[in-house]
Structure formats: structure tokens, C-alpha cells
Amino acid sequence: MGAWYTLVNVTKKEQISFHRLPMTKDREIAGNPAGAAITTWYLLQNQGDCIGFISDYDRAWPFKQGSLEESCSYKEVTDEVVDALIAAGILRDEGIEWIDEDDPELFLRRLVNTWMDPPR
């Protein structure tokens, strides 16, 4: 079982936890076209900020400022970034991929990178 990653922006005190998305591990984030789009888009929109990934495995804090404890209060922006990518025509929301029948609040969204669609 691999480590789960969160993208943190220390400058803006924001995080992308990939909440409700089928990607949390390094290979899943990089290999999933939607995960790669989310990460790249966020980095491009926030150039110059102090941004990096933290892992739940070693819980190391790679930045000179802030702390792991402080990052727990960072604003979660996963849905905002996804919404921006949908509005830009880069991602398409295809509903729910998986839902816990006992707890409907636990689900994973199905996002598709439209750039992967065959040309018309």
C-alpha cells in the first residue's frame, strides 16, 4: 500500500487532497489524466507560490515555513480546481464512480480529461 499525497500551497494556505477522487497515491495522481490535469492546472495558476506534495507516510514537512499541523487548517480547494477545469473544457464530470451504500457521503467522482477524447 503506497503513501497518500496532498498538494499544499503554503503561500495561499490551500490544499488539494484529491478528496472524492479515485487518486491519492503518486502513480494514481500522475497516471490518471484528470489527476495530472488538476495538478498541472493548479501549479500553472499559482506560479511563484511555495507548493509541494506532502505524504501521509513519513509526514515530513519539506518547506521552511508553515508546519504539518498548520496545514490541517488550509483551505481545501480540490472541488474549486475541478470546477475550473470543467468550465475550461478540460475535464468532464461523468457522475459517481463509486458510492458506499451504507454512507452516501462516501463516494468517488468520475472525471474524464476531454483531451483524451478521440478527435471528431
Buried (B, 14 or more C-beta within 10 A) or exposed (E): EEBBBBBBBBBBEBBBBBEBBBBBBBEBBEEBBBBBBBBEBBEEEBEEBBBBBBBEEEEEBEBEEBEEEEBEEBEEBBEEBBEBBBEEEBBBBEEEEEEEEEEEEEBBBBBBBBEEEEEE
